[in-house]
Amino acid sequence: MLLFFAFPVPADQIWKGVISVSNAGKKRGRGKGSGRITPKDLNKGQMIGYGKANIVWPGLSAPVIRGRELVQQQKLPEDKEREAKLRRIRDEMVNFKRLKLSPLERGWSGSKMPGRSIGPPDAVGEDEFIGFDTKCLELKAVVNMKGNHGRKRRVSAMVVTGNGNGLAGFGFGKAIEGRAALRQAKNRAGQKLMHFELCNGHTVFHDFHCQFGATKLFVERKPEGYGLKCHRAIRTVCEVLGIKDLRAKCEGSTNVQHVVKAFFIGLLKQKDHQRIAEEKGLHVVEFRPENMNFPKVVASPTVCRTEQELENNEILDFTQYCMDGKIQLQKKKFPPFYTKFRSWEIYLKKQDHGPAATAPSSVSFCVIMPWYAPWSDVIKKKICRFLLQRYLGRFLEEKLTLDQLNVDFYNGTGTVHNVTLYCQTRASRVKIAGRVM
């Protein structure tokens, strides 16, 4: 394909048309990897008067007069190394190379800024933040409508800074550029530091519940070596704060700002062991399974109460007292939907675990008959035969006898467990609920 330019186009404009992205394309998300291709100076390594044809041009590539003779225009043999030299020079030009970061220095996702370290806050006068580290929690674009300028776009940043020894703070910043917003947020975080005491230097003192807006956090104290099992924003806060072992469950909204604020509120409200001992007037005793639950006194009050001074309904459990008498609701885990399918039953049968491991010793059933239908030996015998032949044969590989079948018959209403079916008999329609023991 031949292209004709009526006017000469500089190389900068040609390169711009190749590697740039339009404004409409940027809004649609294109051009994120445009920085990988950098313009190259194709004139580098070439000289005026020397080309592929290797022709001698008097006055350009050679002198006009050499001695007393006039230099004539002539063609020399082709230089085979010229193309190889140009190709080598162009390959040595600096291309864009993504900076390789260690896994510990990377952010939460790819090359995004949240989760990455941006250094300590700037010094205030002669006071420097020695040993501090700041990490970005949120970096997003916000737009505010102005009456004279229309949409005004700015960048909002949220960071947290700490020294890894119980001193931390978070701050916000807004600016037109992302770097300016991060720097502003970093310096503000350094001016709003809060100190938190750590239990044995690695975790919190007790379990606590905290809430901010629609975000609820349930934080649990864990032993040394457990690690951080929590929201990534909470994990970043714990890293700069010095907490190494903790478990946190987030319910409701997972807004980063609300999660961080709720976690800081919970840290501010926690009490150390000595404070709890003074409030209760009792010893705080610790029991650890690895120590065979041997009691260890971790805090003692100034004046300890006697057993006669305790009230009947007084809370003595450490966790329940720290949770203000509240108990976390443990939601029931429902079985997966595919356990109701026939294919799941076939799959379980194909799993060869041995007949001795799968065969139950006995099976118990609860049969509920309407109050107006009297029980008779004939109906009971039919129900038991139905359970053995049609119902239990689908789940059990080995056949059971009537001696291994325990059936309880009741009149009225009752509770249905696990499996529910209807058995049609001549007398009436019977509702059967069974559980494999």
N, C-alpha and C positions, 0 to 999 in steps of 0.2 A: 504494500500500500504506500503510495507516494503522497507526501504532504507538501503543500506549497504555501509559504508565508509571504504575503505581500509586503509586510514590514518585518524587519528583524526582531526577534523576541529574545530577550536576555535569558540566560540559563536559570536565574533565580525564579522567574515566572514559570518556566517549564517544570522545574522541580516542585514548585508550589502546587501546580495542577495535579501532580502525581501523588504527593504525600499529604496534602491538606484535606480537611473535611469542611463542608459548608456548615453554616449556623443551624440550618434545619436538620442536617444530619447529626450534629452534636446533641440537639434536643431529643432525638430519637435513640440516642445511645451509641451511635457509630463513631468511629475514630478514637476508641480508647487505646488502641495499639499503634497509633500513628507515629509516636515518638521512636518506634523501633527502626524506622528508615530515616536516615539522615542524608542530606544532599552531599554529593561527591563532586570535587573539582576535577572534571575530565581533562582539563588543560594541563594538569600537573604531570610533569615528565615529558612534555612536548615542547619543541622549540620552533620558532618561526623560520621557515626555510627548509626544514627537515621533515619529510613526510614518508609515506609508504613507498612512493615511486623512487626515492633516493636520487633526486635530480640536483645537479650543481647549478645554483642560481648566482651569477656574478653580482656582487653588490648586496646580496642578501645572506646567502649561506657560504659565500666564498669571496675573497677580495676581487676587485675588478682587474687589477694589474698584479701579476706575480713576477717580480723581477722586471724584465723588459718586455715580457710577453703579456698579451691581453687574454684573460681567462675566458674561455668559451663555455656556453651552456652545453652540458652533456649529462647523460644518464649513466649512473654507476650501477654495479651489481646490487641486487636486492639484499637488504640487511635482514637476515632471518631471526636475529635476536631482538629486533626492535619491538615486535608485538609481545614477546615474552616479558621484556623489561617493563612495558607499560602495564601489562596485566598484573605483574608483581607489585608495582607501585600502587595501583588502585586497590589491590587486596590488602595492602598494609595501611590503607586509610582507616581512621578510627570510625567504627560503626557503633551503633547503640547496643550496649550490653546491660541487661538487667542486673542490678546489684544483687548478689547472692547473700542472703541473710541466713544466719543459723536458725534452726527451728525454735530456739528460745527467744529470738528477737523478732520473729514474725508476728503478725497481728492475728485477729480472729479468723479472717477470711481473705485469702489471697494477698494482694498488695494493698488492701484497704487500710486506712489509718487507725480505726478503732482497735485497741489491744496492743499498739506499738508504743515503745518508749520514746520520749522526746526530751529527756534530760532533766536536770534539776531546775527549779525556778531561778530567775535572775536575782543577783545579790541586791539587798536593800542597804545602800550605803556601804559600810564595812562588814556587814553581817552576810555571810555566805551560807547557802544551804548545802552543807557538806554531808554526804551520804544519802541525799534524797534522790528519788527517782520519780518521774512523772509519766503516767501512761494515759493515752487517749481512750475515752469511753464512747464518745459520740462525735461525729463530724458530719453535718448535713447542711444542705442549702435551704435557706428560708427566704420568703418573698414578702415584702410589705408594700401595700398600695399607698402611693403618695399622690397628692392632688395635682402637683405640678410636673412630676417626673414619671408618673405611672408606677409600674412595678419596679420596686427597688430590691435587687437581689443582694443578699449577704450570706455569709457562712457562719453557722453556729457551731461552737465546739464545747465539749464537756470533758474535763480531765480530772484525774485524782493523783495526788502526790503524797509521798510518805517516805519515812526513813527505814522502814522494815523493823521498827522496834516500838510499835504502839503509837506513833505520831503520824497522823494523816489528815488530809483535807481535800475537798473537791471544789471546783470553781467552773464558771461559765464565761464564755467570751464570744463576741460577735464582731465581725469585720468583713470588709469586701473580699479580702484574700484569706485563704485557709491558714497560711503560716501566721499571719497577724492575729487571727482568731485563736489559734493554739497558744501563741505566746501570751496573749492577754488572759486567757483562761488559766494558763500555768502560773502566772504571777498572782492572780487572784486566789488560786488554790493555796499558794504559799502564805498568803495573808490570813487564811481561815483554817489554821491547823487546830486539830483536836487530839487530845491524848487519851488513849484507852489502855487499861491494864489487861495483860494477857495472862491466862492461867498456864503456869509452867512454861511460858514463852512460846506456846505453839497453838493454843486454842482458846475458846471462850470459857467463862466460868460455869455457865449452866445453859440449859435449853431455854429459848425464849421465842415469843411470838410478837411480831411487829406488823404494822399496817400503815400505808400511806396511799391515800386515794383509793383506787380499786385494786391495789396490789397488796397481797398478804404474803408474809414470809414466816416459815417455821424453821428455825435454826436449831440444830442439834450439836451438842458437844461430842467430840470423837477422840479416841485415844491416839497416841503418837504413832505415826506411820500410816494412818488412814488416808490422808490426802484431802484434796478439796473436791467435793462432789456437789456442785451447785451451779447456779447461773453464771455465764461467762463474765458478766459485769461484776458479780460478787467475787468471783475468783480473782479478777484483776485487782479489786480493792483489797482482798486478803493478801495478795502478793506484796503490795506496797506497804501494807500495815504490819506484816510479820506473822499472820495467822497461817499455819501450815496444815491443820487438820480440822475439818468442819464439814457438815452436811446441811444444806439448805434446800427447802422445798418452796417453790414459788407458785402461788395460786392467784388467779385473776389476771389482771393486766400485766404484761411483761415489758412495759415501757421502761427504757433504760434509766431515765431520770428518776422515776418513781421507785424502781428497784433499789437504786443506790441510796436514795433518801430514806427508804424504809429500813435498809440495813444499818445505816448510821444511827437512826433513831433507836433501833434495838440495841446497838452497842452502847449508846449513851445510857440506856435504862438498866443495863445489866448490873448486878451487884456482886462484889467479891465475897469470898467465904467469911471473912472476918466481919463484914457488915451484916451479913445474914445471921451470924452467930450473935451479934449484939442486938439485933432486932428481935430475935426469938428468945434470947436468953438461954440458949441451949448449945451443946457441942455439935459441930458439923463433922459427921463421921463418914468416911469413904470406904466402900466395899468394892474390891476388884476381883473378877473371876480368876485372873492370872495369879493372884495372891491367895487363892483358896478362900476368897471372901473374908479375909482376916480384917477386922475393923481397924481403921487408922484415923485418928483425930487430926483433921486438917485446920480447924479453927475452934477457939474457945472464947466464950464471953468473959467480960470482967466479973459479972455476978451471974452465976448459973442458978436456974430455978430447980426446985425439987420436983419429984414425981407428983406430990400432992397438990402442987400449984398448977398443974396442967389441966386444961379444960377437957371435957369429954369429946367435943367435936373439933378439937384443935388439929390443924393440918401439921403432920410431922414428916411427910414425904418431901424430900428436897426438891424434886422436879415439879411436883404439884404446887408447892409453895412459890417457886419461881414463876410458874405459869399463872399465878393468881387464882388458884383453884380451878382452872379450866383444863379440859382434856381435849387433845386433838382428835377430831373425828377421822377414824381410819375407814376410808371408803371400801366397800366390798368389791373384790375383784371378780368380775363375771367371767365365765368360761368363754373361749372364742366361739364365734358363730358356727364354725365348721364342725364343732363337736356334736351338733344336732343332725348332721347329714349321715346317710347310710354309708357313704364312702369312708367316713372316719371310723365307723365300726369295722369295716373291712380292713382298713389300715392297721387297726389295733390287733386284729386277729392274725395278720401277716407278720407282726413283730414277734419273733421267736424268743421268748424269755423263759421257756420251759413250762410244762404244765403245772409243776408244783408251785411255781411262783405266782401263777395267775388264778389257780383254782381256789375259790373261797371255801371256807369251812361250812358256812351256812348262809342262808338268804332270809331276810326278814321283810315282811310286807304288812302294810296297814290297809285294810279294806273297810271302807265306810259305806254303810247301807242306809238308805232313807229310813226314818223312824217308823214309817208305816209298813215297811216290808220286814216280816219276821225272819230270823235266821233259821235255817233247817240244815240237816246233815247233807241233804242232796245238793243244795246250793253251795255249801262249803266245799264239798268234794269236787263239784264242777269248776269252781273258781281255782282250786289248787291244781287241778289237772290242766286248766287253761294256762296258768302261770308257768308250769313246768314245760309244756309242749310248745306253746307259741311265743311266749314272752321271754323266758329265760334262755331258750335255745338260740336267740339272736345274739346274746352277749357271752354265754358260757360255752366253752368247748366240751367240757365234761358234763354228762347228765347227772342231775341230782335226784335223790329219792325224796319221798314225802317226809321222811324222818329229818332231813336236812332243811326242810322248808318250814319256817316259822311264820304263821299268818295270824294276825290279830284282827278280830271282827268287832266293829263298833256300829252304833246307831247314832245318827245325827250328823253334825258337821265336824270337820277336823282339819289338820294341817297337811298339806301335800308336799312331799319332799322329792326333789330330784326328778323323778320320772312320773308322769301322769298319763293314764289311759282309761278307757271305758271298756268294761267287760259286759257284753250283752248276754244275759241269761233269760230263762223263761219267766222267772219271777219278776225281775225288774232290771233296770239299767244300773250297774254298780260302778262306782268311781274307785279306782285302785291307785294307790301311791306306793312305790317300791324303792328300796335303797339296798344296794349290794354291800354287804358288810365286809 
